[in-house]
Amino acid sequence: MARERGYDLVEVSPTAAPPVCRILDYGKYKYAEHKKLQQAKKKQHRMQIKEIRLHPRTEEHDFMVKLNHTKEFLKKGDKVIVCMVFRGREMAHRELGDKLMDRFIKETVNVGKIDTPITRRGSRFSMMLAPLK
């Protein structure tokens, strides 16, 4: 029947009892399957890692802007690395950095969770936040 109509006989489900076959144009079938895969890939969200840098003397307005950016990134499903960078004599006042990082954690608790706790390496404090599921 397939040859008479100019189509192909395609086995759709070989594991079923009895196996399911269809009469269709195999080229069109492969093309449609490829398009379905492309559409599925297009709707996927790839997780990215964003970075926010702070300093111990970051002013209130700048802090709020960076906090809002972080919340947006977390809502989109991206991870965020928050870095506290100390310059020069700021290293003598690490407690200011600790306070700012703690405040950052408290402000983002409703949109994200701590993925990697605060690590202190030289003149940098950093932590990673992940979005809530």
C-alpha positions as CSV (number, residue, x, y, z in Angstrom):
1,M,0.0,0.0,0.0
2,A,2.9,2.4,0.9
3,R,4.6,1.8,-2.5
4,E,1.4,2.4,-4.4
5,R,0.9,5.8,-2.7
6,G,4.5,6.8,-3.0
7,Y,5.2,6.8,0.8
8,D,7.3,4.9,3.3
9,L,6.3,2.2,5.8
10,V,7.7,3.4,9.1
11,E,7.8,1.4,12.3
12,V,6.7,3.9,15.0
13,S,6.6,1.7,18.1
14,P,8.6,-1.5,17.8
15,T,8.1,-2.6,21.5
16,A,4.3,-2.6,21.4
17,A,2.5,-5.8,20.8
18,P,1.8,-5.9,17.9
19,P,4.4,-3.4,16.5
20,V,2.9,-0.1,15.3
21,C,3.6,1.0,11.7
22,R,2.5,4.0,9.7
23,I,2.4,4.9,6.1
24,L,4.0,8.4,5.8
25,D,6.7,10.4,4.1
26,Y,9.9,9.6,6.1
27,G,11.7,12.8,5.1
28,K,8.8,15.0,6.4
29,Y,8.6,12.9,9.5
30,K,12.3,13.4,10.3
31,Y,12.0,17.1,9.6
32,A,9.0,17.5,11.9
33,E,10.9,15.7,14.7
34,H,13.9,17.9,14.2
35,K,11.7,21.0,14.5
36,K,10.1,19.7,17.7
37,L,13.6,19.3,19.2
38,Q,14.6,22.8,18.2
39,Q,11.5,24.3,19.8
40,A,12.1,22.3,23.0
41,K,15.7,23.6,23.2
42,K,14.6,27.2,22.6
43,K,12.3,27.1,25.6
44,Q,15.0,25.8,27.9
45,H,16.8,28.2,30.3
46,R,20.5,27.8,30.6
47,M,21.7,28.6,34.1
48,Q,24.4,31.3,34.1
49,I,26.7,32.5,36.8
50,K,26.6,36.3,37.4
51,E,29.0,38.2,39.6
52,I,28.3,41.1,41.9
53,R,31.2,43.1,43.4
54,L,31.0,45.0,46.6
55,H,33.4,47.0,48.6
56,P,33.3,47.6,52.4
57,R,32.6,51.3,51.8
58,T,29.7,50.7,49.3
59,E,27.1,53.4,49.8
60,E,23.5,52.7,50.6
61,H,22.1,53.5,47.1
62,D,24.8,51.5,45.3
63,F,24.2,48.6,47.7
64,M,20.4,48.6,46.9
65,V,21.0,48.7,43.2
66,K,23.3,45.7,43.4
67,L,20.9,43.9,45.6
68,N,18.0,44.5,43.1
69,H,20.2,43.2,40.3
70,T,21.0,40.1,42.3
71,K,17.3,39.5,43.0
72,E,16.5,39.8,39.3
73,F,19.2,37.3,38.4
74,L,18.0,34.9,41.0
75,K,14.4,35.2,39.8
76,K,15.5,34.4,36.3
77,G,17.1,31.2,37.6
78,D,20.8,32.2,37.4
79,K,23.4,31.7,40.2
80,V,25.1,34.8,41.6
81,I,28.6,35.1,43.0
82,V,28.8,38.0,45.5
83,C,32.4,39.2,46.0
84,M,33.6,41.6,48.6
85,V,36.9,43.2,47.5
86,F,39.2,45.0,49.9
87,R,41.7,47.6,48.7
88,G,44.7,48.9,50.6
89,R,43.8,49.9,54.2
90,E,40.3,48.5,54.0
91,M,41.9,45.2,55.0
92,A,42.2,46.5,58.5
93,H,38.3,46.8,58.7
94,R,37.2,43.3,57.7
95,E,34.2,43.6,60.1
96,L,32.6,46.1,57.8
97,G,32.8,43.5,55.0
98,D,31.3,40.9,57.3
99,K,28.4,43.1,58.2
100,L,27.7,44.0,54.5
101,M,27.8,40.3,53.5
102,D,25.5,39.3,56.3
103,R,23.1,42.1,55.3
104,F,23.2,40.9,51.7
105,I,22.3,37.3,52.8
106,K,19.4,38.6,54.9
107,E,18.0,40.7,52.1
108,T,18.1,37.8,49.5
109,V,16.7,35.1,51.8
110,N,13.3,35.1,50.1
111,V,14.6,34.7,46.5
112,G,17.8,32.7,47.0
113,K,19.7,30.4,49.2
114,I,23.4,30.1,50.0
115,D,25.0,27.6,47.6
116,T,28.6,28.1,48.7
117,P,29.2,29.8,52.1
118,I,31.5,32.8,52.5
119,T,35.1,32.0,51.7
120,R,37.9,34.4,52.7
121,R,40.9,34.4,50.3
122,G,43.4,37.2,50.7
123,S,41.7,40.5,50.0
124,R,38.4,38.9,48.8
125,F,35.4,37.5,50.5
126,S,33.0,35.6,48.2
127,M,29.9,33.4,48.3
128,M,27.6,31.9,45.8
129,L,23.8,32.3,45.9
130,A,21.4,29.9,44.1
131,P,17.8,30.5,43.2
132,L,15.0,28.9,45.3
133,K,13.2,26.1,43.5
